[in-house]
């Protein structure tokens, strides 16, 4: 069974236009990547864990902010690597500069024996639909498309 990840497509309306909150992954692998590197806040669903509960937990871990509101299912999406991402939308106007992610450890540089800590998310930003299409990971683009189709 493929791994399951759950996340939130957080949106707001500015002058009647949708904007999406996307997060940029932390760590050295992603440091110089921008286009096609951003994501909705998401993470793995624990065994026997409710998917929406996982999406809310992971979002709070990655943003350092609990998100509440009217959660609506957007869909389930198979990523190029086989993982399934389950997404919900929620309207919330968060301060992207207030984001404070949890940390993870990894050996860096590789094979150095040195463990370093990095934020899971190093920044967040609000993007228009057209900019979000460029910034978001290719496998997550259909989340944006489906949301706009459902709301259009």
DABELGI-V845326 format. One record per residue. RES is the residue in one small letter. SS is DSSP state (a for helix, b for strand, c for the rest). PHI is phi as a letter, one per 40 degrees, with the letter a starting at -180 (999 if undefined). Layout:
res->RES ss->SS phi->PHI
res->RES ss->SS phi->PHI
//
This chain:
res->x ss->c phi->999
res->x ss->c phi->c
res->x ss->c phi->c
res->x ss->b phi->b
res->x ss->b phi->b
res->x ss->b phi->b
res->x ss->b phi->a
res->x ss->b phi->b
res->x ss->b phi->c
res->x ss->b phi->c
res->x ss->b phi->b
res->x ss->b phi->a
res->x ss->b phi->b
res->x ss->b phi->b
res->x ss->c phi->f
res->x ss->c phi->g
res->x ss->b phi->b
res->x ss->b phi->c
res->x ss->b phi->b
res->x ss->b phi->b
res->x ss->b phi->c
res->x ss->b phi->b
res->x ss->b phi->b
res->x ss->b phi->b
res->x ss->b phi->c
res->x ss->c phi->c
res->x ss->c phi->g
res->x ss->c phi->c
res->x ss->c phi->c
res->x ss->c phi->c
res->x ss->c phi->d
res->x ss->c phi->b
res->x ss->c phi->b
res->x ss->c phi->b
res->x ss->c phi->c
res->x ss->c phi->g
res->x ss->c phi->b
res->x ss->b phi->c
res->x ss->b phi->a
res->x ss->c phi->c
res->x ss->b phi->c
res->x ss->b phi->a
res->x ss->b phi->a
res->x ss->b phi->c
res->x ss->c phi->c
res->x ss->c phi->c
res->x ss->c phi->c
res->x ss->c phi->g
res->x ss->c phi->c
res->x ss->c phi->c
res->x ss->a phi->c
res->x ss->a phi->c
res->x ss->a phi->c
res->x ss->a phi->c
res->x ss->a phi->c
res->x ss->a phi->c
res->x ss->a phi->c
res->x ss->a phi->c
res->x ss->a phi->c
res->x ss->a phi->c
res->x ss->a phi->c
res->x ss->a phi->c
res->x ss->a phi->b
res->x ss->c phi->g
res->x ss->c phi->b
res->x ss->c phi->c
res->x ss->c phi->b
res->x ss->c phi->b
res->x ss->c phi->i
res->x ss->c phi->c
res->x ss->c phi->c
res->x ss->b phi->b
res->x ss->b phi->c
res->x ss->b phi->b
res->x ss->b phi->i
res->x ss->b phi->b
res->x ss->b phi->b
res->x ss->b phi->c
res->x ss->c phi->c
res->x ss->c phi->d
res->x ss->c phi->c
res->x ss->c phi->h
res->x ss->c phi->c
res->x ss->b phi->b
res->x ss->b phi->b
res->x ss->b phi->b
res->x ss->b phi->b
res->x ss->b phi->b
res->x ss->b phi->b
res->x ss->b phi->a
res->x ss->b phi->c
res->x ss->c phi->a
res->x ss->c phi->b
res->x ss->c phi->c
res->x ss->c phi->c
res->x ss->a phi->c
res->x ss->a phi->c
res->x ss->a phi->c
res->x ss->c phi->c
res->x ss->c phi->b
res->x ss->c phi->c
res->x ss->c phi->c
res->x ss->b phi->b
res->x ss->b phi->b
res->x ss->b phi->b
res->x ss->b phi->a
res->x ss->b phi->c
res->x ss->c phi->a
res->x ss->c phi->c
res->x ss->c phi->d
res->x ss->c phi->f
res->x ss->c phi->c
res->x ss->c phi->g
res->x ss->c phi->c
res->x ss->b phi->c
res->x ss->b phi->b
res->x ss->b phi->b
res->x ss->b phi->b
res->x ss->b phi->c
res->x ss->c phi->c
res->x ss->b phi->b
res->x ss->b phi->c
res->x ss->b phi->a
res->x ss->b phi->b
res->x ss->b phi->a
res->x ss->b phi->c
res->x ss->b phi->b
res->x ss->b phi->c
res->x ss->a phi->d
res->x ss->a phi->c
res->x ss->a phi->c
res->x ss->a phi->c
res->x ss->a phi->d
res->x ss->a phi->c
res->x ss->a phi->c
res->x ss->b phi->c
res->x ss->c phi->d
res->x ss->a phi->d
res->x ss->a phi->c
res->x ss->a phi->b
res->x ss->a phi->d
res->x ss->a phi->c
res->x ss->a phi->c
res->x ss->a phi->c
res->x ss->a phi->c
res->x ss->a phi->c
res->x ss->a phi->d
res->x ss->a phi->c
res->x ss->a phi->c
res->x ss->a phi->c
res->x ss->a phi->c
res->x ss->c phi->c
//
